[in-house]
Amino acid sequence: MNTKTLFSSKTDKWATPQTFFDELNREFDFNLDPCADETNHKCEKYFTEEENGLLQDWGGGGVPGILQPTIWQQYKRLGG
């Protein structure tokens, strides 16, 4: 198996493209970036890798590691 092809990235740090985030943010008004760092966070409130945002309390009734309720409802409404 050619694992060089499967794992060709030199980093595992990625950021959501700003234009994509802006488009979704107009509809959902995000207030938390649960997986970010000091250089790529999209919201004022964010969790770093060290803080492990998937284990943190997101507040507002969110379900860490799955989806925020409003996003989940939208996802289901669209047939997800």
PyMOL Python script that loads the backbone (N, CA, C, O; Angstrom):
from pymol import cmd

cmd.read_pdbstr("""\
ATOM      1  N   MET A   1       0.851  -1.183   0.000  1.00  0.00           N
ATOM      2  CA  MET A   1       0.000   0.000   0.000  1.00  0.00           C
ATOM      3  C   MET A   1       0.892   1.241   0.000  1.00  0.00           C
ATOM      4  O   MET A   1       1.871   1.309   0.744  1.00  0.00           O
ATOM      5  N   ASN A   2       0.556   2.202  -0.823  1.00  0.00           N
ATOM      6  CA  ASN A   2       1.334   3.434  -0.918  1.00  0.00           C
ATOM      7  C   ASN A   2       0.803   4.468   0.071  1.00  0.00           C
ATOM      8  O   ASN A   2      -0.068   5.267  -0.272  1.00  0.00           O
ATOM      9  N   THR A   3       1.321   4.454   1.283  1.00  0.00           N
ATOM     10  CA  THR A   3       0.827   5.377   2.307  1.00  0.00           C
ATOM     11  C   THR A   3       1.285   6.807   2.062  1.00  0.00           C
ATOM     12  O   THR A   3       0.683   7.739   2.595  1.00  0.00           O
ATOM     13  N   LYS A   4       2.344   7.006   1.263  1.00  0.00           N
ATOM     14  CA  LYS A   4       2.768   8.373   0.940  1.00  0.00           C
ATOM     15  C   LYS A   4       1.660   9.123   0.206  1.00  0.00           C
ATOM     16  O   LYS A   4       1.476  10.322   0.413  1.00  0.00           O
ATOM     17  N   THR A   5       0.937   8.430  -0.634  1.00  0.00           N
ATOM     18  CA  THR A   5      -0.164   9.056  -1.364  1.00  0.00           C
ATOM     19  C   THR A   5      -1.330   9.339  -0.436  1.00  0.00           C
ATOM     20  O   THR A   5      -1.944  10.403  -0.517  1.00  0.00           O
ATOM     21  N   LEU A   6      -1.642   8.399   0.444  1.00  0.00           N
ATOM     22  CA  LEU A   6      -2.771   8.566   1.348  1.00  0.00           C
ATOM     23  C   LEU A   6      -2.525   9.641   2.395  1.00  0.00           C
ATOM     24  O   LEU A   6      -3.458  10.333   2.803  1.00  0.00           O
ATOM     25  N   PHE A   7      -1.298   9.787   2.827  1.00  0.00           N
ATOM     26  CA  PHE A   7      -0.958  10.727   3.891  1.00  0.00           C
ATOM     27  C   PHE A   7       0.115  11.695   3.398  1.00  0.00           C
ATOM     28  O   PHE A   7       1.219  11.740   3.940  1.00  0.00           O
ATOM     29  N   SER A   8      -0.219  12.463   2.370  1.00  0.00           N
ATOM     30  CA  SER A   8       0.785  13.310   1.739  1.00  0.00           C
ATOM     31  C   SER A   8       0.925  14.687   2.372  1.00  0.00           C
ATOM     32  O   SER A   8       1.881  15.399   2.063  1.00  0.00           O
ATOM     33  N   SER A   9       0.014  15.086   3.241  1.00  0.00           N
ATOM     34  CA  SER A   9       0.106  16.401   3.861  1.00  0.00           C
ATOM     35  C   SER A   9       1.211  16.412   4.912  1.00  0.00           C
ATOM     36  O   SER A   9       1.413  15.428   5.624  1.00  0.00           O
ATOM     37  N   LYS A  10       1.916  17.520   5.000  1.00  0.00           N
ATOM     38  CA  LYS A  10       2.973  17.644   5.994  1.00  0.00           C
ATOM     39  C   LYS A  10       2.440  18.172   7.323  1.00  0.00           C
ATOM     40  O   LYS A  10       3.200  18.306   8.282  1.00  0.00           O
ATOM     41  N   THR A  11       1.160  18.469   7.391  1.00  0.00           N
ATOM     42  CA  THR A  11       0.571  18.998   8.615  1.00  0.00           C
ATOM     43  C   THR A  11      -0.837  18.443   8.803  1.00  0.00           C
ATOM     44  O   THR A  11      -1.485  18.014   7.848  1.00  0.00           O
ATOM     45  N   ASP A  12      -1.291  18.461  10.032  1.00  0.00           N
ATOM     46  CA  ASP A  12      -2.682  18.092  10.295  1.00  0.00           C
ATOM     47  C   ASP A  12      -3.461  19.309  10.777  1.00  0.00           C
ATOM     48  O   ASP A  12      -4.554  19.171  11.325  1.00  0.00           O
ATOM     49  N   LYS A  13      -2.910  20.482  10.577  1.00  0.00           N
ATOM     50  CA  LYS A  13      -3.582  21.725  10.970  1.00  0.00           C
ATOM     51  C   LYS A  13      -4.222  22.343   9.734  1.00  0.00           C
ATOM     52  O   LYS A  13      -3.555  22.615   8.735  1.00  0.00           O
ATOM     53  N   TRP A  14      -5.514  22.555   9.825  1.00  0.00           N
ATOM     54  CA  TRP A  14      -6.271  23.094   8.704  1.00  0.00           C
ATOM     55  C   TRP A  14      -7.181  24.197   9.210  1.00  0.00           C
ATOM     56  O   TRP A  14      -7.550  24.214  10.384  1.00  0.00           O
ATOM     57  N   ALA A  15      -7.541  25.114   8.334  1.00  0.00           N
ATOM     58  CA  ALA A  15      -8.455  26.197   8.692  1.00  0.00           C
ATOM     59  C   ALA A  15      -9.581  26.249   7.668  1.00  0.00           C
ATOM     60  O   ALA A  15      -9.369  25.992   6.483  1.00  0.00           O
ATOM     61  N   THR A  16     -10.762  26.579   8.130  1.00  0.00           N
ATOM     62  CA  THR A  16     -11.893  26.771   7.230  1.00  0.00           C
ATOM     63  C   THR A  16     -11.626  28.004   6.377  1.00  0.00           C
ATOM     64  O   THR A  16     -11.263  29.048   6.918  1.00  0.00           O
ATOM     65  N   PRO A  17     -11.794  27.916   5.064  1.00  0.00           N
ATOM     66  CA  PRO A  17     -11.604  29.103   4.223  1.00  0.00           C
ATOM     67  C   PRO A  17     -12.535  30.234   4.671  1.00  0.00           C
ATOM     68  O   PRO A  17     -13.714  30.002   4.938  1.00  0.00           O
ATOM     69  N   GLN A  18     -12.006  31.443   4.751  1.00  0.00           N
ATOM     70  CA  GLN A  18     -12.765  32.575   5.278  1.00  0.00           C
ATOM     71  C   GLN A  18     -14.055  32.819   4.505  1.00  0.00           C
ATOM     72  O   GLN A  18     -15.085  33.096   5.119  1.00  0.00           O
ATOM     73  N   THR A  19     -14.031  32.727   3.177  1.00  0.00           N
ATOM     74  CA  THR A  19     -15.249  32.986   2.394  1.00  0.00           C
ATOM     75  C   THR A  19     -16.329  31.958   2.699  1.00  0.00           C
ATOM     76  O   THR A  19     -17.510  32.300   2.762  1.00  0.00           O
ATOM     77  N   PHE A  20     -15.935  30.702   2.888  1.00  0.00           N
ATOM     78  CA  PHE A  20     -16.892  29.655   3.227  1.00  0.00           C
ATOM     79  C   PHE A  20     -17.485  29.909   4.608  1.00  0.00           C
ATOM     80  O   PHE A  20     -18.697  29.810   4.800  1.00  0.00           O
ATOM     81  N   PHE A  21     -16.620  30.239   5.570  1.00  0.00           N
ATOM     82  CA  PHE A  21     -17.093  30.553   6.916  1.00  0.00           C
ATOM     83  C   PHE A  21     -18.051  31.742   6.886  1.00  0.00           C
ATOM     84  O   PHE A  21     -19.117  31.690   7.501  1.00  0.00           O
ATOM     85  N   ASP A  22     -17.689  32.802   6.186  1.00  0.00           N
ATOM     86  CA  ASP A  22     -18.527  34.007   6.133  1.00  0.00           C
ATOM     87  C   ASP A  22     -19.920  33.701   5.600  1.00  0.00           C
ATOM     88  O   ASP A  22     -20.917  34.212   6.112  1.00  0.00           O
ATOM     89  N   GLU A  23     -19.983  32.860   4.566  1.00  0.00           N
ATOM     90  CA  GLU A  23     -21.282  32.499   3.983  1.00  0.00           C
ATOM     91  C   GLU A  23     -22.150  31.755   4.997  1.00  0.00           C
ATOM     92  O   GLU A  23     -23.329  32.072   5.147  1.00  0.00           O
ATOM     93  N   LEU A  24     -21.589  30.784   5.683  1.00  0.00           N
ATOM     94  CA  LEU A  24     -22.351  30.043   6.691  1.00  0.00           C
ATOM     95  C   LEU A  24     -22.660  30.903   7.909  1.00  0.00           C
ATOM     96  O   LEU A  24     -23.730  30.780   8.505  1.00  0.00           O
ATOM     97  N   ASN A  25     -21.733  31.764   8.276  1.00  0.00           N
ATOM     98  CA  ASN A  25     -21.915  32.602   9.456  1.00  0.00           C
ATOM     99  C   ASN A  25     -23.072  33.584   9.279  1.00  0.00           C
ATOM    100  O   ASN A  25     -23.741  33.930  10.253  1.00  0.00           O
ATOM    101  N   ARG A  26     -23.313  34.032   8.056  1.00  0.00           N
ATOM    102  CA  ARG A  26     -24.461  34.922   7.802  1.00  0.00           C
ATOM    103  C   ARG A  26     -25.772  34.248   8.204  1.00  0.00           C
ATOM    104  O   ARG A  26     -26.696  34.910   8.678  1.00  0.00           O
ATOM    105  N   GLU A  27     -25.849  32.945   8.015  1.00  0.00           N
ATOM    106  CA  GLU A  27     -27.077  32.221   8.355  1.00  0.00           C
ATOM    107  C   GLU A  27     -27.088  31.731   9.802  1.00  0.00           C
ATOM    108  O   GLU A  27     -28.125  31.794  10.463  1.00  0.00           O
ATOM    109  N   PHE A  28     -25.958  31.246  10.301  1.00  0.00           N
ATOM    110  CA  PHE A  28     -25.946  30.580  11.605  1.00  0.00           C
ATOM    111  C   PHE A  28     -25.382  31.420  12.749  1.00  0.00           C
ATOM    112  O   PHE A  28     -25.571  31.061  13.911  1.00  0.00           O
ATOM    113  N   ASP A  29     -24.706  32.512  12.460  1.00  0.00           N
ATOM    114  CA  ASP A  29     -24.162  33.419  13.478  1.00  0.00           C
ATOM    115  C   ASP A  29     -23.351  32.658  14.534  1.00  0.00           C
ATOM    116  O   ASP A  29     -23.716  32.643  15.710  1.00  0.00           O
ATOM    117  N   PHE A  30     -22.264  32.037  14.113  1.00  0.00           N
ATOM    118  CA  PHE A  30     -21.414  31.259  15.008  1.00  0.00           C
ATOM    119  C   PHE A  30     -20.820  32.138  16.098  1.00  0.00           C
ATOM    120  O   PHE A  30     -20.508  33.306  15.866  1.00  0.00           O
ATOM    121  N   ASN A  31     -20.666  31.564  17.296  1.00  0.00           N
ATOM    122  CA  ASN A  31     -20.021  32.301  18.383  1.00  0.00           C
ATOM    123  C   ASN A  31     -18.897  31.496  19.033  1.00  0.00           C
ATOM    124  O   ASN A  31     -18.335  31.918  20.043  1.00  0.00           O
ATOM    125  N   LEU A  32     -18.570  30.342  18.458  1.00  0.00           N
ATOM    126  CA  LEU A  32     -17.518  29.495  19.008  1.00  0.00           C
ATOM    127  C   LEU A  32     -16.818  28.746  17.885  1.00  0.00           C
ATOM    128  O   LEU A  32     -17.464  28.199  16.992  1.00  0.00           O
ATOM    129  N   ASP A  33     -15.506  28.726  17.940  1.00  0.00           N
ATOM    130  CA  ASP A  33     -14.691  27.903  17.051  1.00  0.00           C
ATOM    131  C   ASP A  33     -14.043  26.843  17.940  1.00  0.00           C
ATOM    132  O   ASP A  33     -13.056  27.140  18.613  1.00  0.00           O
ATOM    133  N   PRO A  34     -14.571  25.612  17.961  1.00  0.00           N
ATOM    134  CA  PRO A  34     -14.116  24.615  18.926  1.00  0.00           C
ATOM    135  C   PRO A  34     -12.777  23.955  18.602  1.00  0.00           C
ATOM    136  O   PRO A  34     -12.204  23.281  19.457  1.00  0.00           O
ATOM    137  N   CYS A  35     -12.276  24.134  17.393  1.00  0.00           N
ATOM    138  CA  CYS A  35     -11.014  23.490  16.997  1.00  0.00           C
ATOM    139  C   CYS A  35     -10.161  24.495  16.232  1.00  0.00           C
ATOM    140  O   CYS A  35     -10.148  24.496  15.001  1.00  0.00           O
ATOM    141  N   ALA A  36      -9.461  25.337  16.951  1.00  0.00           N
ATOM    142  CA  ALA A  36      -8.713  26.424  16.314  1.00  0.00           C
ATOM    143  C   ALA A  36      -7.395  26.655  17.035  1.00  0.00           C
ATOM    144  O   ALA A  36      -7.028  25.922  17.954  1.00  0.00           O
ATOM    145  N   ASP A  37      -6.699  27.684  16.600  1.00  0.00           N
ATOM    146  CA  ASP A  37      -5.524  28.140  17.333  1.00  0.00           C
ATOM    147  C   ASP A  37      -5.476  29.660  17.288  1.00  0.00           C
ATOM    148  O   ASP A  37      -6.381  30.305  16.759  1.00  0.00           O
ATOM    149  N   GLU A  38      -4.415  30.223  17.844  1.00  0.00           N
ATOM    150  CA  GLU A  38      -4.317  31.670  17.967  1.00  0.00           C
ATOM    151  C   GLU A  38      -4.265  32.372  16.610  1.00  0.00           C
ATOM    152  O   GLU A  38      -4.579  33.558  16.519  1.00  0.00           O
ATOM    153  N   THR A  39      -3.873  31.657  15.560  1.00  0.00           N
ATOM    154  CA  THR A  39      -3.702  32.283  14.249  1.00  0.00           C
ATOM    155  C   THR A  39      -4.856  32.049  13.282  1.00  0.00           C
ATOM    156  O   THR A  39      -4.955  32.755  12.278  1.00  0.00           O
ATOM    157  N   ASN A  40      -5.740  31.073  13.553  1.00  0.00           N
ATOM    158  CA  ASN A  40      -6.764  30.756  12.550  1.00  0.00           C
ATOM    159  C   ASN A  40      -8.194  30.745  13.074  1.00  0.00           C
ATOM    160  O   ASN A  40      -9.100  30.324  12.354  1.00  0.00           O
ATOM    161  N   HIS A  41      -8.425  31.192  14.301  1.00  0.00           N
ATOM    162  CA  HIS A  41      -9.784  31.130  14.850  1.00  0.00           C
ATOM    163  C   HIS A  41     -10.709  32.090  14.103  1.00  0.00           C
ATOM    164  O   HIS A  41     -10.306  33.181  13.699  1.00  0.00           O
ATOM    165  N   LYS A  42     -11.959  31.656  13.932  1.00  0.00           N
ATOM    166  CA  LYS A  42     -12.956  32.443  13.202  1.00  0.00           C
ATOM    167  C   LYS A  42     -13.901  33.183  14.137  1.00  0.00           C
ATOM    168  O   LYS A  42     -14.625  34.078  13.699  1.00  0.00           O
ATOM    169  N   CYS A  43     -13.906  32.830  15.401  1.00  0.00           N
ATOM    170  CA  CYS A  43     -14.789  33.462  16.388  1.00  0.00           C
ATOM    171  C   CYS A  43     -13.943  33.992  17.539  1.00  0.00           C
ATOM    172  O   CYS A  43     -12.820  33.542  17.766  1.00  0.00           O
ATOM    173  N   GLU A  44     -14.502  34.950  18.255  1.00  0.00           N
ATOM    174  CA  GLU A  44     -13.785  35.504  19.404  1.00  0.00           C
ATOM    175  C   GLU A  44     -13.515  34.420  20.448  1.00  0.00           C
ATOM    176  O   GLU A  44     -12.439  34.373  21.044  1.00  0.00           O
ATOM    177  N   LYS A  45     -14.506  33.548  20.662  1.00  0.00           N
ATOM    178  CA  LYS A  45     -14.323  32.432  21.593  1.00  0.00           C
ATOM    179  C   LYS A  45     -13.891  31.211  20.786  1.00  0.00           C
ATOM    180  O   LYS A  45     -14.524  30.851  19.794  1.00  0.00           O
ATOM    181  N   TYR A  46     -12.808  30.582  21.225  1.00  0.00           N
ATOM    182  CA  TYR A  46     -12.310  29.393  20.532  1.00  0.00           C
ATOM    183  C   TYR A  46     -11.540  28.511  21.507  1.00  0.00           C
ATOM    184  O   TYR A  46     -11.091  28.964  22.559  1.00  0.00           O
ATOM    185  N   PHE A  47     -11.398  27.241  21.134  1.00  0.00           N
ATOM    186  CA  PHE A  47     -10.608  26.297  21.907  1.00  0.00           C
ATOM    187  C   PHE A  47      -9.428  25.846  21.060  1.00  0.00           C
ATOM    188  O   PHE A  47      -9.561  25.623  19.856  1.00  0.00           O
ATOM    189  N   THR A  48      -8.285  25.716  21.695  1.00  0.00           N
ATOM    190  CA  THR A  48      -7.083  25.263  21.009  1.00  0.00           C
ATOM    191  C   THR A  48      -6.982  23.739  21.088  1.00  0.00           C
ATOM    192  O   THR A  48      -7.770  23.083  21.770  1.00  0.00           O
ATOM    193  N   GLU A  49      -6.007  23.200  20.383  1.00  0.00           N
ATOM    194  CA  GLU A  49      -5.777  21.754  20.419  1.00  0.00           C
ATOM    195  C   GLU A  49      -5.505  21.292  21.851  1.00  0.00           C
ATOM    196  O   GLU A  49      -5.986  20.240  22.272  1.00  0.00           O
ATOM    197  N   GLU A  50      -4.740  22.074  22.586  1.00  0.00           N
ATOM    198  CA  GLU A  50      -4.414  21.712  23.964  1.00  0.00           C
ATOM    199  C   GLU A  50      -5.657  21.701  24.852  1.00  0.00           C
ATOM    200  O   GLU A  50      -5.755  20.888  25.771  1.00  0.00           O
ATOM    201  N   GLU A  51      -6.602  22.594  24.583  1.00  0.00           N
ATOM    202  CA  GLU A  51      -7.838  22.659  25.370  1.00  0.00           C
ATOM    203  C   GLU A  51      -8.842  21.589  24.944  1.00  0.00           C
ATOM    204  O   GLU A  51      -9.780  21.292  25.683  1.00  0.00           O
ATOM    205  N   ASN A  52      -8.652  21.016  23.771  1.00  0.00           N
ATOM    206  CA  ASN A  52      -9.508  19.968  23.212  1.00  0.00           C
ATOM    207  C   ASN A  52     -10.978  20.376  23.227  1.00  0.00           C
ATOM    208  O   ASN A  52     -11.742  19.970  24.102  1.00  0.00           O
ATOM    209  N   GLY A  53     -11.351  21.177  22.254  1.00  0.00           N
ATOM    210  CA  GLY A  53     -12.709  21.700  22.155  1.00  0.00           C
ATOM    211  C   GLY A  53     -13.798  20.647  22.099  1.00  0.00           C
ATOM    212  O   GLY A  53     -14.951  20.936  22.419  1.00  0.00           O
ATOM    213  N   LEU A  54     -13.457  19.434  21.702  1.00  0.00           N
ATOM    214  CA  LEU A  54     -14.475  18.385  21.646  1.00  0.00           C
ATOM    215  C   LEU A  54     -14.838  17.874  23.035  1.00  0.00           C
ATOM    216  O   LEU A  54     -15.856  17.202  23.204  1.00  0.00           O
ATOM    217  N   LEU A  55     -14.013  18.186  24.027  1.00  0.00           N
ATOM    218  CA  LEU A  55     -14.305  17.781  25.402  1.00  0.00           C
ATOM    219  C   LEU A  55     -14.815  18.931  26.263  1.00  0.00           C
ATOM    220  O   LEU A  55     -15.165  18.723  27.424  1.00  0.00           O
ATOM    221  N   GLN A  56     -14.859  20.131  25.712  1.00  0.00           N
ATOM    222  CA  GLN A  56     -15.264  21.317  26.467  1.00  0.00           C
ATOM    223  C   GLN A  56     -16.778  21.506  26.457  1.00  0.00           C
ATOM    224  O   GLN A  56     -17.478  20.989  25.586  1.00  0.00           O
ATOM    225  N   ASP A  57     -17.262  22.250  27.430  1.00  0.00           N
ATOM    226  CA  ASP A  57     -18.665  22.661  27.454  1.00  0.00           C
ATOM    227  C   ASP A  57     -18.816  23.830  26.495  1.00  0.00           C
ATOM    228  O   ASP A  57     -18.199  24.877  26.689  1.00  0.00           O
ATOM    229  N   TRP A  58     -19.625  23.661  25.472  1.00  0.00           N
ATOM    230  CA  TRP A  58     -19.814  24.710  24.472  1.00  0.00           C
ATOM    231  C   TRP A  58     -20.823  25.750  24.935  1.00  0.00           C
ATOM    232  O   TRP A  58     -20.943  26.808  24.318  1.00  0.00           O
ATOM    233  N   GLY A  59     -21.546  25.467  26.006  1.00  0.00           N
ATOM    234  CA  GLY A  59     -22.558  26.409  26.484  1.00  0.00           C
ATOM    235  C   GLY A  59     -23.746  26.456  25.537  1.00  0.00           C
ATOM    236  O   GLY A  59     -23.663  25.962  24.413  1.00  0.00           O
ATOM    237  N   GLY A  60     -24.832  27.036  25.971  1.00  0.00           N
ATOM    238  CA  GLY A  60     -25.998  27.208  25.103  1.00  0.00           C
ATOM    239  C   GLY A  60     -26.668  25.922  24.683  1.00  0.00           C
ATOM    240  O   GLY A  60     -27.410  25.923  23.700  1.00  0.00           O
ATOM    241  N   GLY A  61     -26.443  24.830  25.378  1.00  0.00           N
ATOM    242  CA  GLY A  61     -27.119  23.584  25.045  1.00  0.00           C
ATOM    243  C   GLY A  61     -26.472  22.798  23.928  1.00  0.00           C
ATOM    244  O   GLY A  61     -27.073  21.851  23.421  1.00  0.00           O
ATOM    245  N   GLY A  62     -25.260  23.161  23.526  1.00  0.00           N
ATOM    246  CA  GLY A  62     -24.591  22.450  22.447  1.00  0.00           C
ATOM    247  C   GLY A  62     -24.181  21.055  22.872  1.00  0.00           C
ATOM    248  O   GLY A  62     -24.121  20.746  24.062  1.00  0.00           O
ATOM    249  N   VAL A  63     -23.905  20.231  21.906  1.00  0.00           N
ATOM    250  CA  VAL A  63     -23.470  18.869  22.171  1.00  0.00           C
ATOM    251  C   VAL A  63     -22.059  18.725  21.619  1.00  0.00           C
ATOM    252  O   VAL A  63     -21.895  18.453  20.430  1.00  0.00           O
ATOM    253  N   PRO A  64     -21.032  18.902  22.455  1.00  0.00           N
ATOM    254  CA  PRO A  64     -19.664  18.818  21.964  1.00  0.00           C
ATOM    255  C   PRO A  64     -19.396  17.512  21.237  1.00  0.00           C
ATOM    256  O   PRO A  64     -19.861  16.447  21.643  1.00  0.00           O
ATOM    257  N   GLY A  65     -18.637  17.617  20.153  1.00  0.00           N
ATOM    258  CA  GLY A  65     -18.254  16.437  19.401  1.00  0.00           C
ATOM    259  C   GLY A  65     -19.294  15.988  18.392  1.00  0.00           C
ATOM    260  O   GLY A  65     -19.013  15.118  17.568  1.00  0.00           O
ATOM    261  N   ILE A  66     -20.495  16.564  18.438  1.00  0.00           N
ATOM    262  CA  ILE A  66     -21.515  16.203  17.454  1.00  0.00           C
ATOM    263  C   ILE A  66     -21.818  17.459  16.653  1.00  0.00           C
ATOM    264  O   ILE A  66     -21.098  17.754  15.699  1.00  0.00           O
ATOM    265  N   LEU A  67     -22.832  18.192  16.995  1.00  0.00           N
ATOM    266  CA  LEU A  67     -23.173  19.453  16.331  1.00  0.00           C
ATOM    267  C   LEU A  67     -23.965  20.329  17.279  1.00  0.00           C
ATOM    268  O   LEU A  67     -24.628  19.818  18.182  1.00  0.00           O
ATOM    269  N   GLN A  68     -23.912  21.622  17.095  1.00  0.00           N
ATOM    270  CA  GLN A  68     -24.780  22.509  17.855  1.00  0.00           C
ATOM    271  C   GLN A  68     -26.219  22.210  17.439  1.00  0.00           C
ATOM    272  O   GLN A  68     -26.451  21.881  16.276  1.00  0.00           O
ATOM    273  N   PRO A  69     -27.191  22.312  18.343  1.00  0.00           N
ATOM    274  CA  PRO A  69     -28.573  21.941  18.033  1.00  0.00           C
ATOM    275  C   PRO A  69     -29.144  22.617  16.793  1.00  0.00           C
ATOM    276  O   PRO A  69     -29.796  21.954  15.987  1.00  0.00           O
ATOM    277  N   THR A  70     -28.920  23.907  16.618  1.00  0.00           N
ATOM    278  CA  THR A  70     -29.509  24.573  15.450  1.00  0.00           C
ATOM    279  C   THR A  70     -28.912  24.051  14.156  1.00  0.00           C
ATOM    280  O   THR A  70     -29.615  23.931  13.152  1.00  0.00           O
ATOM    281  N   ILE A  71     -27.637  23.743  14.167  1.00  0.00           N
ATOM    282  CA  ILE A  71     -27.009  23.186  12.971  1.00  0.00           C
ATOM    283  C   ILE A  71     -27.545  21.779  12.721  1.00  0.00           C
ATOM    284  O   ILE A  71     -27.830  21.416  11.580  1.00  0.00           O
ATOM    285  N   TRP A  72     -27.682  20.986  13.786  1.00  0.00           N
ATOM    286  CA  TRP A  72     -28.226  19.634  13.656  1.00  0.00           C
ATOM    287  C   TRP A  72     -29.641  19.675  13.091  1.00  0.00           C
ATOM    288  O   TRP A  72     -29.971  18.876  12.215  1.00  0.00           O
ATOM    289  N   GLN A  73     -30.483  20.586  13.572  1.00  0.00           N
ATOM    290  CA  GLN A  73     -31.853  20.706  13.067  1.00  0.00           C
ATOM    291  C   GLN A  73     -31.847  21.075  11.589  1.00  0.00           C
ATOM    292  O   GLN A  73     -32.631  20.525  10.815  1.00  0.00           O
ATOM    293  N   GLN A  74     -30.982  21.990  11.189  1.00  0.00           N
ATOM    294  CA  GLN A  74     -30.878  22.385   9.780  1.00  0.00           C
ATOM    295  C   GLN A  74     -30.418  21.198   8.936  1.00  0.00           C
ATOM    296  O   GLN A  74     -30.946  20.960   7.850  1.00  0.00           O
ATOM    297  N   TYR A  75     -29.443  20.467   9.435  1.00  0.00           N
ATOM    298  CA  TYR A  75     -28.928  19.293   8.744  1.00  0.00           C
ATOM    299  C   TYR A  75     -30.041  18.274   8.512  1.00  0.00           C
ATOM    300  O   TYR A  75     -30.182  17.751   7.406  1.00  0.00           O
ATOM    301  N   LYS A  76     -30.831  17.991   9.546  1.00  0.00           N
ATOM    302  CA  LYS A  76     -31.931  17.030   9.421  1.00  0.00           C
ATOM    303  C   LYS A  76     -33.009  17.553   8.472  1.00  0.00           C
ATOM    304  O   LYS A  76     -33.578  16.783   7.698  1.00  0.00           O
ATOM    305  N   ARG A  77     -33.292  18.851   8.527  1.00  0.00           N
ATOM    306  CA  ARG A  77     -34.305  19.441   7.658  1.00  0.00           C
ATOM    307  C   ARG A  77     -33.905  19.299   6.185  1.00  0.00           C
ATOM    308  O   ARG A  77     -34.760  19.130   5.315  1.00  0.00           O
ATOM    309  N   LEU A  78     -32.611  19.368   5.919  1.00  0.00           N
ATOM    310  CA  LEU A  78     -32.123  19.261   4.551  1.00  0.00           C
ATOM    311  C   LEU A  78     -31.960  17.811   4.106  1.00  0.00           C
ATOM    312  O   LEU A  78     -31.492  17.546   2.999  1.00  0.00           O
ATOM    313  N   GLY A  79     -32.348  16.875   4.971  1.00  0.00           N
ATOM    314  CA  GLY A  79     -32.340  15.466   4.591  1.00  0.00           C
ATOM    315  C   GLY A  79     -31.106  14.704   5.023  1.00  0.00           C
ATOM    316  O   GLY A  79     -30.874  13.588   4.559  1.00  0.00           O
ATOM    317  N   GLY A  80     -30.312  15.288   5.902  1.00  0.00           N
ATOM    318  CA  GLY A  80     -29.079  14.626   6.360  1.00  0.00           C
ATOM    319  C   GLY A  80     -29.349  13.525   7.335  1.00  0.00           C
ATOM    320  O   GLY A  80     -28.415  12.878   7.808  1.00  0.00           O
TER     321      GLY A  80
END
""", "prot")
cmd.dss("prot")
cmd.show_as("cartoon", "prot")
cmd.util.cbc("prot")
cmd.orient("prot")
